[in-house]
Amino acid sequence: MFPVALIHLCVALALLLSVDAVAAAEQPRDEIRFAVAAQFPPFQSRNPQGQLVGLNIELGNALCVQLNVRCTWVDQVQVEDFRALDARHFDAIMGIAPTSKRRRWANFTDLLYPFTTRLVARKASGLQPSARSLKGKRVGVLLGSNREAFARSKWSPKGVIVKSFWLNDELVRSLVAGDIDATLQGTVEIREALLDTPEGQAFDFLGPPVSAELLGDGVAIAVRKPDTALRQALNRALEQLMHNGEYQRIVQPYRLDAPPIGHDG
């Protein structure tokens, strides 16, 4: 049995800590620290001057302006680092698909924009985005991406050889050289990296878009589960950007829904 005085002391300390937590949560925010992996153009990368550029960077900065806070970018090797998010190394993860697996670790804002996942290979290959068609073939994916998770979960057990790459440039070079047979990617990344280039004229989107819960169908911002205030603020700011036209101004140049140049896939 605990002494009554000790019980009272524990209750008082718990109340004090909860009051402090509420007070901290109510303090006005003057900064948002966004985690980003700067190796996925045109969404996030570094230009020749070393500056962060891309759609997610522009949207994040615009959200910060709307909320009248300072934007700080924390460049990560791998963006899906929920342990670092929980440890408060940053406040949010920018540009990540809110799949059910990821929702176990974090909450997500409304979608920033949709995306489509497609198989890309040489036009003459006749490949389709199915395990049966790809059995024995080498399919390249970006390390740590939701496409990698999908391919390793659904295709690898059925004989598809999945190869992971840190950088899209390396993946594309391997595809052009014939070291891999196909790649599973978001349409915007692979269009800019390959299909809209002279080297990409022999390649195309093959088969229908790949849809699965593991892939998700859009990009959002992940925040810590208890941080409902930040989630609500970001959603409010996103809605305001859509209403004032700034969202359309930022997104339009990235041609999220455009077909690749010279292709009809």
C-alpha positions in Angstrom: 0.0 0.0 0.0 1.3 3.5 -0.9 1.1 6.2 1.8 -1.8 8.6 1.2 0.7 11.5 1.1 2.7 9.9 -1.6 -0.5 9.2 -3.7 -1.5 12.9 -3.3 2.0 13.9 -4.4 1.8 11.7 -7.5 -1.6 13.1 -8.5 -0.3 16.6 -8.0 2.7 16.0 -10.2 0.6 14.4 -12.9 -1.8 17.4 -12.9 1.1 19.8 -13.1 2.7 17.9 -16.1 -0.7 17.9 -17.9 -1.1 21.6 -17.4 2.4 22.2 -18.7 1.7 20.1 -21.8 -1.5 22.0 -22.5 0.2 25.3 -22.0 3.0 24.3 -24.4 0.5 23.2 -27.0 -1.3 26.5 -26.8 1.9 28.5 -27.3 1.8 30.2 -30.8 3.9 28.4 -33.3 6.6 30.4 -35.1 8.3 27.6 -37.1 7.5 24.4 -38.9 10.3 22.0 -39.4 9.6 19.8 -42.5 11.5 16.6 -43.1 12.3 15.9 -46.8 14.5 13.6 -48.8 16.0 15.8 -51.5 16.5 13.1 -54.1 13.1 12.9 -55.8 12.8 15.5 -58.6 10.6 17.2 -59.5 9.1 17.0 -56.0 12.1 17.7 -54.0 15.8 17.9 -54.9 18.7 20.3 -54.8 19.6 22.6 -57.7 23.2 23.2 -58.8 23.5 26.0 -56.1 22.5 23.5 -53.4 19.1 25.0 -52.8 16.1 22.9 -52.2 13.6 23.1 -55.1 10.5 21.2 -56.3 6.8 21.0 -55.9 6.8 19.8 -52.3 9.3 22.6 -51.3 7.1 25.3 -53.0 3.9 24.0 -51.4 5.6 23.8 -47.9 6.9 27.3 -48.2 3.5 28.6 -49.3 1.8 26.9 -46.4 4.3 28.5 -44.0 3.7 31.9 -45.5 -0.1 31.4 -45.2 0.4 30.5 -41.5 2.9 33.3 -40.9 5.6 30.9 -39.6 9.2 30.2 -40.6 9.8 27.1 -42.8 12.8 25.0 -41.8 13.8 22.1 -44.0 15.5 19.0 -42.5 17.1 17.0 -45.3 16.8 13.3 -44.5 18.5 10.3 -46.1 15.1 8.5 -46.0 12.0 10.5 -45.6 9.9 7.7 -44.0 11.5 8.1 -40.5 8.6 8.1 -38.0 10.9 7.5 -35.1 12.7 10.8 -35.7 9.2 12.4 -36.1 8.2 11.1 -32.7 11.5 12.2 -31.2 10.8 15.7 -32.4 13.7 16.0 -34.7 11.2 17.7 -37.0 7.5 18.6 -36.9 6.2 17.0 -40.1 7.2 14.8 -43.0 6.5 16.5 -46.3 5.2 14.6 -49.4 4.4 11.1 -48.3 1.5 8.8 -49.3 -0.9 8.1 -46.4 -1.2 4.3 -46.5 -2.8 2.3 -43.7 0.6 1.0 -42.6 1.9 4.6 -42.3 -1.2 5.7 -40.5 -0.3 3.4 -37.6 2.7 5.7 -37.0 1.4 9.2 -37.8 -1.6 11.3 -38.7 -1.9 12.9 -42.2 -3.2 16.1 -43.6 -5.6 16.3 -46.5 -4.0 15.3 -49.8 -1.7 17.9 -51.3 -2.2 16.3 -54.8 -3.0 12.9 -56.4 -0.5 10.7 -58.1 -0.6 7.6 -60.3 1.7 4.6 -60.3 2.7 3.1 -63.7 5.0 0.4 -65.1 7.5 1.8 -67.6 9.5 -0.4 -70.0 10.6 -0.6 -73.6 7.6 -0.3 -75.9 8.5 -3.6 -77.7 8.8 -5.6 -74.5 5.1 -6.3 -74.1 5.3 -6.3 -70.4 2.3 -5.7 -68.2 2.1 -4.6 -64.5 1.3 -8.1 -63.1 3.4 -10.7 -61.4 2.6 -13.2 -64.1 3.9 -10.9 -66.9 7.0 -9.8 -64.8 8.0 -13.2 -63.5 11.8 -13.6 -63.9 12.1 -9.9 -65.0 14.1 -7.3 -63.1 12.0 -4.3 -61.9 13.6 -1.2 -60.5 12.1 0.8 -57.7 13.3 3.7 -55.5 14.6 2.6 -52.1 12.1 3.4 -49.3 9.3 4.2 -51.6 5.7 2.9 -51.4 6.4 1.3 -54.8 9.2 -0.7 -53.3 7.0 -1.9 -50.5 4.3 -2.9 -53.0 6.7 -4.7 -55.4 8.4 -6.6 -52.6 5.1 -7.6 -50.9 3.1 -8.5 -54.0 5.6 -9.4 -56.8 8.8 -10.7 -55.2 7.1 -13.8 -53.7 5.9 -14.7 -57.3 9.3 -14.6 -58.9 9.7 -11.0 -59.9 13.2 -9.7 -59.2 12.9 -6.4 -57.5 16.0 -4.1 -57.5 16.1 -1.0 -55.3 18.0 2.2 -56.1 18.8 5.2 -54.0 18.5 7.7 -56.9 16.2 7.9 -59.9 19.2 8.8 -62.1 20.8 5.5 -61.3 17.6 3.6 -61.9 17.0 5.3 -65.2 20.6 4.6 -66.4 20.1 0.9 -65.5 16.8 0.8 -67.4 18.3 2.4 -70.5 21.4 0.1 -70.4 19.2 -3.0 -70.0 20.4 -3.9 -66.6 16.7 -3.9 -65.4 13.7 -4.6 -67.6 11.2 -2.2 -66.2 10.5 0.3 -63.4 7.4 0.9 -61.2 7.1 4.6 -60.5 5.0 7.7 -60.1 4.1 9.1 -63.5 5.5 12.6 -62.8 9.0 11.4 -61.7 9.6 9.0 -64.5 8.2 11.3 -67.1 10.7 14.0 -66.2 13.6 11.6 -65.6 13.1 9.5 -68.8 10.0 9.7 -70.9 10.2 13.3 -71.8 13.9 13.0 -72.8 15.4 11.8 -76.1 16.6 8.6 -74.4 13.1 7.9 -73.4 11.5 7.6 -76.8 11.9 3.8 -76.9 10.0 3.6 -73.5 6.4 4.1 -72.5 3.8 3.4 -69.8 2.7 -0.2 -70.3 -0.6 -1.5 -69.1 -3.1 0.2 -66.8 -2.2 2.3 -63.7 -1.3 0.1 -60.7 -3.7 0.7 -57.8 -3.3 -0.8 -54.4 -3.6 0.2 -50.7 0.1 -0.2 -50.2 0.7 2.4 -52.9 -1.8 5.1 -51.9 -3.3 7.5 -54.4 -2.0 10.8 -53.3 0.6 12.8 -51.3 0.1 14.4 -47.9 2.0 15.7 -44.9 2.6 13.4 -41.9 2.5 14.8 -38.4 2.7 13.3 -34.9 -0.5 11.7 -33.7 -1.0 14.0 -30.8 -0.3 17.1 -32.9 -3.8 17.8 -34.0 -3.3 21.5 -33.9 -0.6 21.4 -36.6 -2.6 19.1 -38.7 -5.6 21.4 -38.6 -3.5 24.5 -39.2 -1.9 22.9 -42.3 -5.3 21.8 -43.6 -6.7 25.2 -43.1 -3.7 26.8 -44.9 -4.0 24.4 -47.8 -7.7 25.2 -48.2 -6.8 28.9 -48.2 -4.1 28.4 -50.9 -6.7 26.7 -53.1 -9.2 29.5 -52.6 -6.7 32.3 -53.3 -5.3 30.7 -56.5 -1.7 30.3 -55.1 -2.1 26.5 -55.1 -3.0 26.4 -58.8 -0.1 28.7 -59.6 2.4 26.4 -57.8 1.0 23.1 -59.1 0.3 23.9 -62.8 4.0 24.0 -64.1 4.5 20.4 -62.8 1.9 19.0 -65.2 0.6 16.4 -62.7 -2.0 15.0 -65.1 -0.2 15.6 -68.4 0.8 12.7 -70.7 4.5 12.4 -71.5 5.8 14.3 -74.5 5.4 12.2 -77.7 3.5 9.4 -75.9 -0.1 8.5 -75.4 0.2 6.3 -72.4 
